[in-house]
């Protein structure tokens, strides 16, 4: 019982340090207040209400509202480390990596040697280019299999970052190579019309499809607007340009880049093809490559991914990812299986 009380007090103290728990909550705990059934029931419902609000903020991609709702929920349930993981995720998305690292450190104070918190810390230290990575050293010592997988992920990401972004197939790419073309979608406009960025990706797809006349084409994107859906609209556009319907597989469910690659991988596997030509905007294509390669080896297969970019910047400017590097590491880890939002059941990403 003494150990359990100590853990509760520690959680409350840490939550206060995050401005999540009022002093009155600790006072009530230390005084051993009489259990009140109605109060406990109301508090439980409030936590779920805050998490439901957080879910809607996540859908709306309203990061300030998301973080506010998560912190309110954590204030009432300070032992819910899944909520604390999700708070860290909002800080990552907002590029506040130092705050996120502190939040993962808080989790490790409450749950020493938490393998996932260590993994996030190790990944973001690597993404920041830090030479010292104590979290990775701890993983290598205490969780060697996780460290092995994480180091393999680092190799995939860093190989992708070294791979030049090009806007056409290399001359060495043989047209008769068994290949599937995967084109990533882009959010439709509110009217349901395709944005210029998406049309640029489709023009590049048309160019590659003509160069590889035997290749199947996967068009992936599943966020509807005004009754229209990315994948379906992409297929319609390609058909209007003369590509046969049987060549085009429309994937109409993916909500983001990770899901683009998750669902496309299933189709690629069914086609029994290992060579993939991945088409997206120049500022986006490396992220897709890293995700697909991690999904491949993590799930028992390897892909040979050739990027072809629809340049949204001059090619010379596309060679250095700069601030986009963080998103590539982050989404590669999601592909590995560690999602960002952890507050079950309201906020699981898939």
N, C-alpha and C positions, 0 to 999 in steps of 0.2 A: 504494500500500500504506500509506504514511504517513497519508493522509487517512482510509483505512478504519479504521486503528488508533485514530486520534483520535476518530472517531465512536463506536467501541465503548467507549473509555474514557469519553467523555461520557455515553453511555447508562448505563454502570455507575455513574458518579458520581451521576447523577440518580436512578437506582433506589435507591441507598443513601440519598439524601435522603428518599425515601419509605419508608424502613425495609424495603425489599424485597430488598436484596442484601447479603450478609455481606462483611466486608473481605477474607476469604479468597478470594472470587471475583475481586476486583480483583488480589490478590497473585498468584494463578495466572495471570491474564492478563498482568500486567506481567513475570512471570518467563518467559513464553513456554513454558509447560509442554508436554511432549511430548503429542501428541494420543493419547487413549485411546479406541479405538473403542467399547468396552463402556460406558465412562462416558458418552460422548456419546449412545449409544443409550438408556441408562437415563434420562438427563436429559430426552431428548425424550419418552420415555414418561411421565415424571413430569409434564411440562407438560400433556400431554393428560389425564392423570388428574386434575390439579387443575382443568382446565377442565371436565371431566365433572362433578366435584363442584360447580363453580360453576353449571353448567347445572341440576343438581338443586336447588341452593339458590334459583336464579331461579324454577324451577317452584313451589317451596314458598314463594316470596316471603320467604326468610330473608336479609335484607339483610346482617347481620353475617357470616354464613357465606359469602355470595356475595363480599363484599369480601375476606375472609380468603383464600379460594381463589384469587381473581384476583391478589392480591398475591403469593401463593406461586408462582403460575405466572410472573408477571412477574419475580420474583427470578431464576428460571432462564432466562428468555428476555427480557432487557432491551431487545432491539431490537424486540420485538413491541409496537408502539405501539397496535395494535388492543386489546390487553389494557389498556393505559393509558387508552384511551378508555372502556373498560367500567368501570374503577375510578372514573373521573370520574362515570359514570352512577350508580353506587351512591351517590356523595356527593350528587348532585342529588336522587335519590329520598329521601335522608335529610335533605333541606333544608339540607345543609352546602354552601351555594353558594360561600362563600369558599374552601373546600378544593377544590371542583370547578374554580373559576377558576384556582387555582394549578396543578392537574393539567393543565388545558388549556395553561397557560403552559409547563409542563414539556415537553409535546408540541411546542410551538412552538420551544423551545430546541433540541430534537433534530431537528426537521423545520421549519425556518423557513418561514413563509408557508403552512403547511398550511391549505388553504381550509376544511376542516371544523372544525378546532380554532378557527380565527378565527370561524367561523359560530356555534359553540356559545358562545364568549365574548361575541360581540355580542348573541346572543339573551338570555343570562342577565343581562348588564348592563342590557338593556332591561327584563327582567322585574323586576329590582331597582329600577327607576326611576332609574338613574344618569344624570346629565346628560352626563357624559363617556363616550364609547364609542369608544376608540381602535381596537378590533378592527373595528368597522363602518367607520371611516374607512379602515383598511387594505384592507378588502374593496372599498370604493368606488373606491379608487385602483388596486388590483392585480387585482381580480376583479369588474368592474362588473356582469356578468350575475348573479352570486350575490348581490351587494348589492341589485340591483333586485328579485330574488325575495324576499329577506329583508325588504326594506322593504314589499313588498306583503303579506307574511305579517303584519308588524307592524300594517299598516292593517286587515287582516281581524280580527285578535285584538282590537285596540283598539276597532274598531267594535262587535264582539260585546260587549265589556265595557261599552260605553255603552248597549247595547240593554236596555231594561227587561225583567225577568223577569215574565211574566204567567201567570195560571193558566186563561185561557180565550182563545178566538179573538177577535181584535178585531172590533168590529161592522162594520168596513169589509171584512172578509174575505168574499168572495162564495162562497156554497155551490157554485155551478156552476164555480168555478175549477178547471181540471185540476190535481189535487193528489195526492200520495202522503203517507200518514201513516207515520212511522217511529218505532217505540217501542223504546227501549233496554232491554235486559235487566238483570237484577241477580242476583247469585249465589244459587243455590238453597241451601236448608239441607241439612245432611248427609243428612237423610232423603229428600231429593229434593223436599220441599214448597217451594212458593213463599214467599219472605219477605214480610212486610207491605209493605216498600218496593216490591217488584215488583207486588204487588196494587194498591197505590195508583197506580202508573203505568198499570196496565191499566184501572182505573176511569176514569182521565182519558182513556185511549184510547177507551174505550167512549163517553164523552161526546162526544169529537170525531168519532168514526165516525158517530154519529147525526146530528151537525150537517153532515157531509160525506158523504152516503150513496153518492156515486159514487166516492169515493176508495179506492184500494187501500191495504192496511195491511201494512207490513213489520214483523215482530217479530224482533228480532235478539239472539242470545246463544247461545253454544255451549260452556259449561263444564258437563259432566255431573256429576250427583251421584246415587248409588244407582240408576243405570240410567235416570235422567230427564234431560232437556235443556231449558234455558231456552226456546229458541225454540218447541219443540214444546209445552211446557207452556203457554206464553203463547197459542199458537193454540188449544189445547184450551179454555182458560178463556174466550176471546172467543167461540168457537163455542157454548159452553154458555150464554153470555149472549145468543145470538141472532144473532151476526154470521155471515154465510154463509162457508163454507169457501173459496169461490172468491175472496173479497175479500182473504184473508189469505195472505201469503207468509212462510213461516217460514225465517229464516236461522239455521242451526244450527251455525256453525263459529267465530264470533268469540269471542276469548278476553279482549278488553278493549275499551275505548271506541274506540281507533283502528281496530281490526279491525271493530267494529260498523259504523263509517262506511265503511271500505274496501269491505266486502262489500255493504253496503246501496247504495253508490254504483253498483256494477255493475247491481244490480236496477233502480234508479231510471233509469239510462241506457237499459236495455232497455225500460222502460215509456214512455220518451220524454217524461218530465215534468220540469219545471224547478222547480215549486212544491212545497216540502216543509214539512209540519208535523211538527216534531220534538218528541217527548214523552219526558221523563225527569224525575227528581227536580229540585227547584228548585236544589239545590247542584251539579247535574251537567249541566244542559241547555245552559249556555253552552259548556262544553267540547265537547259534541257539535256544536254549531253552528259553532264555529271550525274544528274538524277537517273537517267536511263542506265548508265553503266553501273551505278551502285545497285539499282534494282536488279540488274542482270546477275551479277556475281552473288549478291545477297540471297537470291532465290534460285540458285543452281544453274545459272547460264551466263554466258558472256556474249556481248554484242560488239560488233565493229561499227562504230558510229562516225560517219563522215558529216561534218557540219557544212551547210550551205546557207549563207546569210542573205536576207533581204536588207541591205545596208540602210540603217536609219541615221548613220553618221559616216563620215569618210572612213574608209577601211583602216587607215593609219591610226585613227582615234579609237578604233574598236579593239585594238590589240591589248590595251591595258584596261582591265575591268574596274580598277579603282574602287569606289564605294560599293559597287555591285558585288564585289568578292564576298562580302558578308552573306548576301542572299544565297550565293552558290553553296557555301559551307552549310548554312542553315537548312536549305532544302535537301542537300545530300544526306544530312542526318535524318531528316524526315523520311527520305527514301529508305534509309537503313532501318527505320522502324520506330524512331523516337519522335513522336509528334510534339507540337508546341503546346497546345492547349490540353491540360490534364484534368480539368475539373469535371469529373464524371458526376451524373450522366448528362448534364446539360451542354457541355462544351467539348465533347469528344469530336475530333475533326472528321473522322470517318466512322 
